[in-house]
Amino acid sequence: MMLLTLRRWLRARITLGWALAKHVMMGPWAGRRSDPRRWLRRMGAEALGPTPAGNWPRFAGSSRCIGCGLCDLFGSEALPRPSLVIRGSARLPSDAPHVSAQTLAALHAIAGDVARICPQGVQVDDILALVRNNQEALVLAVAAGGPAR
């Protein structure tokens, strides 16, 4: 057992050392690989909307979901698996149009029940506010000639 651990430790050190040696030796010839301007151009092409200032305090309460599935007990015909919406809710303004008004209404109807049963205290009202704020921000951005998806 100790030999296996020693072998893994040694192999990890050799691998890291070799990677460092290649980086140091090839650095002067390889040049800088990442160009921040290229990254910024790519981000600009994605047309991501700005995050509304009112959303920042809501992120902590809405991002605690551990995927336990207890909120699925309150599923309905309109929203059979609330956990999927809670975990994958549209936190980015550019994703907000993908959430239907029917889904938001069904989630609003069970928000109190989920808050009582959730072991992590996920604030469904915060999730609803995030999505609505993002939808409003995207509408304003598009009206001003900004990002559109």
Summary of the structure (lengths in Angstrom):
residues: 149
radius of gyration: 23.1
end to end distance: 55.7
largest distance: 66.1
contacts: 373
relative contact order: 0.15
helix: 69%
strand: 0%
